[in-house]
């Protein structure tokens, strides 16, 4: 991916095995795996060459003059150095053999021995760096073995040795590097052919195993009920009968479902392996638990805020809409002249005038209250006068007939209702009772 670019996300979902298991990716994965194993081995060897805690404890007791019969566990450091040397040489030969496969042809003449091989300079630089670093580590390993011997044997250390050791090491490395740069090197054409054949056989075997595993997996999938249905031979039927006998359309699964399941499985396996790795290292996962707990609490708070905000927003929008509608209706009623209204509009106008006046009289109509129930409650709030109570009932009856019963009012009735409303309004306290009908 670093050389060819990140693949398309759709290809990652639809064809995960083709993206994940191509040749470059497999080679890079195998290289990283072997490099990781080699780094673990080299690091373990260098850790064994260092002074161990028990050796430092015994040395400290000796310096304080409180030595006793305690002895440190013996460590065969020469054997560790020989093991490190064997690993270093073995991996170096492996790198050189891999580099020989990069040139499948006759070498060209050149003064520099490495230049005659016509190998990529980056590969040559990587191999030279490997050998130089290995020689430096061998030098430091020898120094660590010498200092450990002084400490365990309780001998005085020589300051000149540790001070001049890096200088001597650098001089030796430079001399051997100059000699190796001009040594004659043979042609690797035949060797590269042999190695290429071996590598091709190995990759062919790996590809065969991958195909066998894929075929076995597909055979397991074919046992599922929705995988494939046997084709049945049916007799010729009329077109209408064939259309009626046709079963439901088969279930179409999107092509990205398999890739999504594959990547979820890979993520689960990686997380499971990481859990066992950190558990084996006695690593506390308290920070992860605290992070997940805080994330869960934040999500709960967010969803709770959304749930509480949604009804409140709905009520606010509904109140604003109803307020705007009521204000607009009141404005229309005030601006529309009485003479231009139809009889039904006049009945509604007078009834709404009564509602506004009653609201200012602190007898507002409740949202769940019917016109008849409101008329009874308004009658009870008026002074004890039969004419006013009769006027409320007459206005309410006319409005109910026009609004709900589909009745048609006439102009004579509206003129009488206008006089009734004028008498009723006079019995109410002074205030913003609405404009009179013009």
C-alpha contacts under 8 A as a table, 3 or more apart, distances in Angstrom:
res1	aa1	res2	aa2	distance
1	X	4	X	5.11
1	X	5	X	4.79
1	X	6	X	5.21
1	X	7	X	7.42
1	X	25	X	7.33
2	X	5	X	5.62
2	X	6	X	7.29
7	X	11	X	6.88
7	X	12	X	6.90
7	X	19	X	7.26
8	X	11	X	5.28
8	X	12	X	6.41
9	X	12	X	4.95
9	X	13	X	6.46
10	X	13	X	5.24
10	X	14	X	6.08
10	X	256	X	7.65
11	X	14	X	5.10
11	X	15	X	5.37
11	X	16	X	6.95
11	X	19	X	7.19
12	X	15	X	5.65
12	X	16	X	4.85
12	X	19	X	6.21
12	X	20	X	7.97
12	X	259	X	6.90
13	X	16	X	5.79
13	X	255	X	7.86
13	X	256	X	4.88
13	X	257	X	7.42
13	X	258	X	7.38
13	X	259	X	4.23
13	X	260	X	5.74
14	X	255	X	5.49
14	X	256	X	4.53
14	X	257	X	7.61
14	X	258	X	7.04
14	X	259	X	5.35
15	X	18	X	5.46
15	X	19	X	6.40
15	X	259	X	6.38
16	X	19	X	5.19
16	X	20	X	5.70
16	X	259	X	5.49
16	X	262	X	7.29
16	X	263	X	7.82
17	X	20	X	5.00
17	X	21	X	5.35
17	X	22	X	7.81
18	X	21	X	5.50
18	X	22	X	5.83
19	X	22	X	5.96
20	X	25	X	6.69
21	X	25	X	6.15
21	X	26	X	5.92
22	X	25	X	5.48
22	X	26	X	6.20
23	X	26	X	5.26
23	X	27	X	6.18
24	X	27	X	5.22
24	X	28	X	6.09
25	X	28	X	5.08
25	X	29	X	5.99
26	X	29	X	5.04
26	X	30	X	6.09
27	X	30	X	5.22
27	X	31	X	6.08
28	X	31	X	5.06
28	X	32	X	6.09
29	X	32	X	5.18
29	X	33	X	6.10
30	X	33	X	5.05
30	X	34	X	6.24
31	X	34	X	5.34
31	X	35	X	6.03
32	X	35	X	5.02
32	X	36	X	6.00
33	X	36	X	5.13
33	X	37	X	6.35
34	X	37	X	5.09
34	X	38	X	6.14
35	X	38	X	5.10
35	X	39	X	6.09
36	X	39	X	5.12
36	X	40	X	6.25
37	X	40	X	5.13
37	X	41	X	6.36
38	X	41	X	5.15
38	X	42	X	6.17
39	X	42	X	5.18
39	X	43	X	5.96
40	X	43	X	5.22
40	X	44	X	6.11
41	X	44	X	5.15
41	X	45	X	6.32
42	X	45	X	5.18
42	X	46	X	6.35
42	X	84	X	6.74
43	X	46	X	5.21
43	X	47	X	6.14
44	X	47	X	5.08
44	X	48	X	6.28
45	X	48	X	5.17
45	X	49	X	6.40
45	X	80	X	6.24
45	X	81	X	7.68
45	X	83	X	7.96
45	X	84	X	6.42
46	X	49	X	5.10
46	X	50	X	6.63
46	X	141	X	6.99
47	X	50	X	5.42
48	X	51	X	7.66
48	X	52	X	7.66
48	X	75	X	7.84
48	X	77	X	7.51
48	X	80	X	7.37
49	X	77	X	5.97
49	X	80	X	7.07
49	X	81	X	7.88
49	X	141	X	6.53
49	X	144	X	6.20
49	X	145	X	6.26
50	X	144	X	6.18
50	X	145	X	7.67
50	X	148	X	7.37
51	X	55	X	6.32
51	X	56	X	6.68
51	X	148	X	6.08
52	X	55	X	5.29
52	X	56	X	6.39
53	X	56	X	5.16
53	X	57	X	6.16
54	X	57	X	4.99
54	X	58	X	6.23
54	X	72	X	5.35
54	X	73	X	7.21
55	X	58	X	5.24
55	X	59	X	6.17
55	X	71	X	7.95
55	X	72	X	5.21
55	X	73	X	7.63
55	X	151	X	7.82
55	X	152	X	6.74
56	X	59	X	5.04
56	X	60	X	6.07
57	X	60	X	5.10
57	X	61	X	6.27
58	X	61	X	5.12
58	X	62	X	6.27
58	X	67	X	7.48
58	X	70	X	7.20
58	X	71	X	6.89
58	X	72	X	6.79
59	X	62	X	5.07
59	X	63	X	6.33
59	X	151	X	6.65
59	X	152	X	7.23
59	X	154	X	7.43
60	X	63	X	5.14
60	X	64	X	6.35
61	X	64	X	5.18
61	X	65	X	6.28
61	X	66	X	5.32
61	X	67	X	5.33
62	X	65	X	5.11
62	X	66	X	6.00
62	X	67	X	4.96
63	X	66	X	7.76
64	X	67	X	7.78
67	X	70	X	7.82
76	X	79	X	5.53
76	X	80	X	6.56
77	X	80	X	4.87
77	X	81	X	6.23
77	X	145	X	6.13
78	X	81	X	5.08
78	X	82	X	6.25
78	X	145	X	7.41
79	X	82	X	5.08
79	X	83	X	6.10
80	X	83	X	5.04
80	X	84	X	6.14
81	X	84	X	5.04
81	X	85	X	6.14
81	X	138	X	7.39
81	X	141	X	6.68
81	X	142	X	7.45
82	X	85	X	4.99
82	X	86	X	6.17
83	X	86	X	5.12
83	X	87	X	6.26
84	X	87	X	5.20
84	X	88	X	6.07
84	X	138	X	7.86
85	X	88	X	5.07
85	X	89	X	6.13
85	X	138	X	7.33
86	X	89	X	5.28
86	X	90	X	6.01
87	X	90	X	5.08
87	X	91	X	6.11
88	X	91	X	5.44
88	X	92	X	6.07
88	X	134	X	6.64
89	X	92	X	4.95
89	X	93	X	6.19
90	X	93	X	5.28
90	X	94	X	6.35
91	X	94	X	4.95
91	X	95	X	6.22
92	X	95	X	5.08
92	X	96	X	6.28
92	X	127	X	7.67
92	X	130	X	7.59
92	X	131	X	7.16
93	X	96	X	5.07
93	X	97	X	6.18
94	X	97	X	5.15
94	X	98	X	6.28
95	X	98	X	5.10
95	X	99	X	6.16
95	X	127	X	6.97
96	X	99	X	4.97
96	X	100	X	6.21
96	X	127	X	7.52
97	X	100	X	5.09
97	X	101	X	6.85
97	X	192	X	7.85
97	X	195	X	7.61
98	X	101	X	5.49
98	X	102	X	7.29
99	X	102	X	5.49
99	X	103	X	7.80
99	X	119	X	7.44
99	X	123	X	7.10
100	X	103	X	6.05
100	X	188	X	6.18
100	X	189	X	7.93
100	X	191	X	7.43
100	X	192	X	5.52
101	X	104	X	6.57
101	X	192	X	4.68
101	X	193	X	7.44
101	X	195	X	6.67
101	X	196	X	6.33
102	X	119	X	6.60
102	X	192	X	7.86
103	X	117	X	7.40
103	X	118	X	6.81
103	X	119	X	6.36
103	X	188	X	7.98
103	X	189	X	7.36
103	X	192	X	7.32
104	X	189	X	5.73
104	X	192	X	6.36
104	X	193	X	7.12
105	X	189	X	5.82
106	X	187	X	7.51
106	X	189	X	6.71
107	X	116	X	5.80
107	X	117	X	5.40
107	X	118	X	6.46
107	X	187	X	6.75
108	X	116	X	5.35
108	X	117	X	7.04
108	X	118	X	7.05
109	X	116	X	5.45
110	X	113	X	6.86
110	X	115	X	6.05
110	X	116	X	4.97
111	X	115	X	7.49
111	X	116	X	7.48
112	X	115	X	5.19
112	X	116	X	6.57
112	X	181	X	6.90
112	X	182	X	6.26
113	X	116	X	5.45
113	X	117	X	7.34
113	X	181	X	6.43
113	X	182	X	5.70
113	X	183	X	6.43
113	X	184	X	5.93
113	X	185	X	6.17
114	X	117	X	5.62
114	X	118	X	7.59
114	X	119	X	7.84
114	X	124	X	7.78
114	X	181	X	7.26
114	X	185	X	7.66
115	X	118	X	5.67
115	X	119	X	7.26
117	X	187	X	7.43
119	X	123	X	7.03
119	X	124	X	6.91
120	X	123	X	5.38
120	X	124	X	6.48
121	X	124	X	4.96
121	X	125	X	5.98
122	X	125	X	5.04
122	X	126	X	6.12
123	X	126	X	5.10
123	X	127	X	6.28
124	X	127	X	5.27
124	X	128	X	6.16
125	X	128	X	5.15
125	X	129	X	6.01
126	X	129	X	5.10
126	X	130	X	6.20
127	X	130	X	5.02
127	X	131	X	6.41
128	X	131	X	5.24
128	X	132	X	6.10
129	X	132	X	5.15
129	X	133	X	5.96
130	X	133	X	5.35
130	X	134	X	6.07
131	X	134	X	4.96
131	X	135	X	6.20
132	X	135	X	5.17
132	X	136	X	6.33
132	X	173	X	7.59
133	X	136	X	5.03
133	X	137	X	6.20
134	X	137	X	5.09
134	X	138	X	6.16
135	X	138	X	5.01
135	X	139	X	6.21
135	X	173	X	7.74
136	X	139	X	5.06
136	X	140	X	6.26
136	X	169	X	7.50
137	X	140	X	5.02
137	X	141	X	5.97
138	X	141	X	4.90
138	X	142	X	6.23
139	X	142	X	5.21
139	X	143	X	6.37
139	X	169	X	6.86
140	X	143	X	4.99
140	X	144	X	6.05
141	X	144	X	5.01
141	X	145	X	6.10
142	X	145	X	5.10
142	X	146	X	6.23
143	X	146	X	5.08
143	X	147	X	6.20
143	X	162	X	7.66
143	X	165	X	7.86
144	X	147	X	5.19
144	X	148	X	6.05
145	X	148	X	5.16
145	X	149	X	6.22
146	X	149	X	5.15
146	X	150	X	6.43
147	X	150	X	5.09
147	X	151	X	6.25
147	X	157	X	7.38
148	X	151	X	5.04
148	X	152	X	6.05
149	X	152	X	5.28
149	X	153	X	5.90
150	X	153	X	5.31
150	X	154	X	5.82
150	X	155	X	4.88
150	X	156	X	6.67
150	X	157	X	6.32
151	X	154	X	5.03
151	X	155	X	6.38
152	X	155	X	7.82
158	X	161	X	5.66
158	X	162	X	7.10
159	X	162	X	5.54
159	X	163	X	6.13
160	X	163	X	5.03
160	X	164	X	5.97
161	X	164	X	5.42
161	X	165	X	5.77
162	X	165	X	5.29
162	X	166	X	7.85
163	X	166	X	7.21
164	X	167	X	5.36
164	X	168	X	6.36
165	X	168	X	5.35
165	X	169	X	6.15
166	X	169	X	5.00
166	X	170	X	6.17
167	X	170	X	5.27
167	X	171	X	6.34
168	X	171	X	5.17
168	X	172	X	6.23
169	X	172	X	5.29
169	X	173	X	6.21
170	X	173	X	5.17
170	X	174	X	6.20
171	X	174	X	5.25
171	X	175	X	6.28
172	X	175	X	5.21
172	X	176	X	6.25
173	X	176	X	5.32
173	X	177	X	5.97
174	X	177	X	5.07
174	X	178	X	6.17
175	X	178	X	5.29
175	X	179	X	6.38
176	X	179	X	5.07
176	X	180	X	6.05
177	X	180	X	5.12
177	X	181	X	6.09
178	X	181	X	5.29
178	X	182	X	7.08
179	X	182	X	5.88
179	X	183	X	6.57
180	X	183	X	5.23
187	X	190	X	7.92
188	X	191	X	5.14
188	X	192	X	5.82
189	X	192	X	5.16
189	X	193	X	6.38
190	X	193	X	5.11
190	X	194	X	6.42
191	X	194	X	5.17
191	X	195	X	6.19
192	X	195	X	5.04
192	X	196	X	5.90
193	X	196	X	5.09
193	X	197	X	6.16
194	X	197	X	5.19
194	X	198	X	6.32
195	X	198	X	5.06
195	X	199	X	6.09
196	X	199	X	5.07
196	X	200	X	6.00
197	X	200	X	5.12
197	X	201	X	6.17
198	X	201	X	5.14
198	X	202	X	6.23
199	X	202	X	5.03
199	X	203	X	6.16
200	X	203	X	5.18
200	X	204	X	5.97
201	X	204	X	5.01
201	X	205	X	6.14
202	X	205	X	5.12
202	X	206	X	6.25
203	X	206	X	4.95
203	X	207	X	6.03
204	X	207	X	5.05
204	X	208	X	6.08
205	X	208	X	5.02
205	X	209	X	6.22
206	X	209	X	5.13
206	X	210	X	6.18
207	X	210	X	4.97
207	X	211	X	6.15
208	X	211	X	5.09
208	X	212	X	6.16
209	X	212	X	5.09
209	X	213	X	6.17
210	X	213	X	5.18
210	X	214	X	6.14
211	X	214	X	4.96
211	X	215	X	6.06
212	X	215	X	5.09
212	X	216	X	6.16
213	X	216	X	5.11
213	X	217	X	6.16
214	X	217	X	5.05
214	X	218	X	6.15
215	X	218	X	5.06
215	X	219	X	6.11
216	X	219	X	5.06
216	X	220	X	6.33
217	X	220	X	5.12
217	X	221	X	6.33
218	X	221	X	4.91
218	X	222	X	6.14
219	X	222	X	5.01
219	X	223	X	6.82
220	X	223	X	5.50
220	X	224	X	7.50
221	X	224	X	5.60
221	X	227	X	6.89
222	X	225	X	7.94
222	X	227	X	5.27
222	X	228	X	6.88
223	X	227	X	6.97
224	X	227	X	5.50
225	X	228	X	7.33
226	X	229	X	7.58
226	X	251	X	8.00
237	X	241	X	6.22
237	X	242	X	5.77
238	X	241	X	5.23
238	X	242	X	6.02
239	X	242	X	5.06
239	X	243	X	6.13
240	X	243	X	5.12
240	X	244	X	6.28
241	X	244	X	5.03
241	X	245	X	6.07
242	X	245	X	5.08
242	X	246	X	6.03
243	X	246	X	5.23
253	X	257	X	7.14
254	X	257	X	5.80
255	X	258	X	6.58
255	X	259	X	7.71
256	X	259	X	5.24
256	X	260	X	6.10
257	X	260	X	5.11
257	X	261	X	6.20
258	X	261	X	5.14
258	X	262	X	6.15
259	X	262	X	4.92
259	X	263	X	6.25
260	X	263	X	5.31
260	X	264	X	6.13
261	X	264	X	5.14
261	X	265	X	6.14
262	X	265	X	5.17
262	X	266	X	6.26
263	X	266	X	4.92
263	X	267	X	6.08
264	X	267	X	5.12
264	X	268	X	6.11
265	X	268	X	5.03
265	X	269	X	6.16
266	X	269	X	5.16
266	X	270	X	6.16
267	X	270	X	5.12
267	X	271	X	6.09
268	X	271	X	5.13
268	X	272	X	6.02
269	X	272	X	4.99
269	X	273	X	6.08
270	X	273	X	5.14
270	X	274	X	6.09
271	X	274	X	5.02
271	X	275	X	6.11
272	X	275	X	5.13
272	X	276	X	6.47
273	X	276	X	5.27
273	X	277	X	6.08
274	X	277	X	4.94
274	X	278	X	6.15
275	X	278	X	5.42
275	X	279	X	6.01
276	X	279	X	4.93
276	X	280	X	6.00
277	X	280	X	5.24
277	X	281	X	6.45
278	X	281	X	4.97
278	X	282	X	6.34
278	X	283	X	5.29
278	X	284	X	7.90
279	X	282	X	5.09
279	X	283	X	5.87
279	X	284	X	7.73
280	X	283	X	7.61
284	X	287	X	7.73
285	X	288	X	5.33
285	X	289	X	6.36
286	X	289	X	5.05
286	X	290	X	6.06
287	X	290	X	5.09
287	X	291	X	6.09
288	X	291	X	5.02
288	X	292	X	6.13
289	X	292	X	5.13
289	X	293	X	6.02
290	X	293	X	5.02
290	X	294	X	6.12
291	X	294	X	5.19
291	X	295	X	6.07
292	X	295	X	4.97
292	X	296	X	5.99
293	X	296	X	5.08
293	X	297	X	6.15
294	X	297	X	5.03
294	X	298	X	6.09
295	X	298	X	5.10
295	X	299	X	6.18
296	X	299	X	5.13
296	X	300	X	6.18
297	X	300	X	5.10
297	X	301	X	6.15
298	X	301	X	5.09
298	X	302	X	6.08
299	X	302	X	5.02
299	X	303	X	6.15
300	X	303	X	5.28
300	X	304	X	6.01
301	X	304	X	5.05
301	X	305	X	6.09
302	X	305	X	5.10
302	X	306	X	6.26
303	X	306	X	4.96
303	X	307	X	6.13
304	X	307	X	5.09
304	X	308	X	6.18
305	X	308	X	5.17
305	X	309	X	5.93
306	X	309	X	5.05
306	X	310	X	6.09
307	X	310	X	5.53
307	X	311	X	7.22
308	X	311	X	6.22
308	X	312	X	6.65
309	X	312	X	5.20
309	X	313	X	5.91
310	X	313	X	5.16
310	X	314	X	6.20
311	X	314	X	4.96
311	X	315	X	6.15
312	X	315	X	5.11
312	X	316	X	6.09
313	X	316	X	5.05
313	X	317	X	6.05
314	X	317	X	5.19
314	X	318	X	6.03
315	X	318	X	5.02
315	X	319	X	6.01
316	X	319	X	5.11
316	X	320	X	6.11
317	X	320	X	5.11
317	X	321	X	6.03
318	X	321	X	5.06
318	X	322	X	6.03
319	X	322	X	5.13
319	X	323	X	5.90
320	X	323	X	5.05
320	X	324	X	6.02
321	X	324	X	5.15
321	X	325	X	6.11
322	X	325	X	5.02
322	X	326	X	6.04
323	X	326	X	5.14
323	X	327	X	6.04
324	X	327	X	5.15
324	X	328	X	6.03
325	X	328	X	5.10
325	X	329	X	6.05
326	X	329	X	5.07
326	X	330	X	6.05
327	X	330	X	5.12
327	X	331	X	6.12
328	X	331	X	5.07
328	X	332	X	6.14
329	X	332	X	5.08
329	X	333	X	6.13
330	X	333	X	5.09
330	X	334	X	6.18
331	X	334	X	5.11
331	X	335	X	6.16
332	X	335	X	5.24
332	X	336	X	5.88
333	X	336	X	5.46
333	X	349	X	6.62
334	X	337	X	7.72
334	X	435	X	6.89
336	X	340	X	7.10
336	X	341	X	7.35
337	X	340	X	5.52
337	X	341	X	6.80
337	X	437	X	7.70
337	X	438	X	6.30
338	X	341	X	5.42
338	X	346	X	7.20
338	X	437	X	5.91
338	X	438	X	5.35
339	X	438	X	7.58
341	X	344	X	7.96
341	X	345	X	5.66
341	X	346	X	5.98
342	X	345	X	5.14
342	X	346	X	6.21
343	X	346	X	5.05
343	X	347	X	6.43
343	X	408	X	7.66
343	X	409	X	5.41
343	X	410	X	5.56
343	X	411	X	5.67
343	X	414	X	6.33
344	X	347	X	5.19
344	X	348	X	6.44
344	X	402	X	6.37
344	X	408	X	6.56
344	X	409	X	5.64
344	X	410	X	7.90
345	X	348	X	5.12
345	X	349	X	6.00
346	X	349	X	4.93
346	X	350	X	6.20
346	X	414	X	6.48
347	X	350	X	5.33
347	X	351	X	6.25
347	X	395	X	7.67
347	X	398	X	6.77
347	X	399	X	6.03
347	X	402	X	7.64
347	X	409	X	7.69
347	X	414	X	6.39
347	X	417	X	7.69
348	X	351	X	5.14
348	X	352	X	6.14
348	X	399	X	6.10
349	X	352	X	5.30
349	X	353	X	6.18
350	X	353	X	5.01
350	X	354	X	6.32
350	X	395	X	7.60
350	X	417	X	7.71
350	X	418	X	7.10
350	X	421	X	7.05
351	X	354	X	5.06
351	X	355	X	6.39
351	X	395	X	6.28
351	X	396	X	6.98
351	X	399	X	6.57
352	X	355	X	4.91
352	X	356	X	6.24
353	X	356	X	5.23
353	X	357	X	6.23
353	X	433	X	7.18
353	X	434	X	6.02
354	X	357	X	5.14
354	X	358	X	6.03
354	X	421	X	7.57
354	X	425	X	7.84
354	X	433	X	7.93
355	X	358	X	5.07
355	X	359	X	6.11
355	X	364	X	7.02
355	X	365	X	7.16
356	X	359	X	5.09
356	X	360	X	6.40
356	X	364	X	7.86
356	X	433	X	6.29
356	X	434	X	6.85
357	X	360	X	5.19
357	X	361	X	6.20
357	X	425	X	7.67
357	X	428	X	7.79
357	X	432	X	6.98
357	X	433	X	4.33
357	X	434	X	6.75
358	X	361	X	4.74
358	X	362	X	6.33
358	X	363	X	5.09
358	X	364	X	5.72
358	X	365	X	7.97
358	X	378	X	7.57
359	X	362	X	4.99
359	X	363	X	5.14
359	X	364	X	4.00
359	X	365	X	7.20
360	X	363	X	7.29
360	X	364	X	7.53
360	X	431	X	7.14
360	X	432	X	6.85
360	X	433	X	6.99
361	X	364	X	7.65
361	X	428	X	7.29
361	X	429	X	6.95
363	X	378	X	6.72
363	X	381	X	7.66
365	X	369	X	6.61
365	X	374	X	6.17
366	X	369	X	5.13
366	X	374	X	7.99
369	X	373	X	6.33
369	X	374	X	6.33
370	X	373	X	5.36
370	X	374	X	6.19
371	X	374	X	5.07
371	X	375	X	6.11
371	X	396	X	6.53
371	X	400	X	7.43
372	X	375	X	5.04
372	X	376	X	6.48
372	X	396	X	6.89
373	X	376	X	5.23
373	X	377	X	6.44
374	X	377	X	5.10
374	X	378	X	6.04
375	X	378	X	5.02
375	X	379	X	6.06
375	X	392	X	6.30
375	X	393	X	6.40
375	X	396	X	6.80
376	X	379	X	5.14
376	X	380	X	6.43
377	X	380	X	5.19
377	X	381	X	6.58
378	X	381	X	5.16
378	X	382	X	6.50
378	X	392	X	7.74
379	X	382	X	5.34
379	X	388	X	7.88
379	X	389	X	5.31
379	X	392	X	7.03
380	X	383	X	7.86
382	X	385	X	7.66
382	X	388	X	7.56
382	X	389	X	7.46
382	X	427	X	7.79
382	X	428	X	7.69
383	X	427	X	7.81
385	X	388	X	5.75
385	X	389	X	6.58
386	X	389	X	5.19
386	X	390	X	5.98
387	X	390	X	5.04
387	X	391	X	6.12
388	X	391	X	4.93
388	X	392	X	6.38
388	X	423	X	7.25
388	X	424	X	5.41
388	X	427	X	7.59
389	X	392	X	5.22
389	X	393	X	6.41
390	X	393	X	5.17
390	X	394	X	6.12
391	X	394	X	5.04
391	X	395	X	6.13
391	X	420	X	5.61
391	X	421	X	7.01
391	X	424	X	6.65
392	X	395	X	5.30
392	X	396	X	6.08
392	X	424	X	7.64
393	X	396	X	5.12
393	X	397	X	5.97
394	X	397	X	5.13
394	X	398	X	6.16
394	X	417	X	7.71
395	X	398	X	5.23
395	X	399	X	6.23
395	X	417	X	6.67
395	X	421	X	7.86
396	X	399	X	5.16
396	X	400	X	6.13
397	X	400	X	5.18
397	X	401	X	6.12
398	X	401	X	5.17
398	X	402	X	6.24
398	X	409	X	7.93
399	X	402	X	5.18
399	X	403	X	5.78
400	X	403	X	5.16
400	X	404	X	5.44
400	X	405	X	6.63
401	X	404	X	5.73
401	X	405	X	4.62
401	X	406	X	6.17
401	X	407	X	5.22
401	X	408	X	7.99
402	X	405	X	5.94
402	X	406	X	5.20
402	X	407	X	4.78
402	X	408	X	6.26
402	X	409	X	7.18
403	X	406	X	6.27
403	X	407	X	7.82
409	X	413	X	6.56
409	X	414	X	7.18
410	X	413	X	5.44
410	X	414	X	6.47
411	X	414	X	5.05
411	X	415	X	6.19
412	X	415	X	5.18
412	X	416	X	6.32
413	X	416	X	5.14
413	X	417	X	6.14
414	X	417	X	4.92
414	X	418	X	6.01
415	X	418	X	4.98
415	X	419	X	6.50
416	X	419	X	5.24
416	X	420	X	6.28
417	X	420	X	4.88
417	X	421	X	6.06
418	X	421	X	5.13
418	X	422	X	6.25
418	X	437	X	7.85
419	X	422	X	5.04
419	X	423	X	6.36
420	X	423	X	5.27
420	X	424	X	6.14
421	X	424	X	4.90
421	X	425	X	5.90
422	X	425	X	5.18
422	X	426	X	6.31
423	X	426	X	5.23
423	X	427	X	6.74
424	X	427	X	5.36
424	X	428	X	6.87
425	X	428	X	5.24
425	X	433	X	7.64
426	X	429	X	7.63
430	X	433	X	7.40
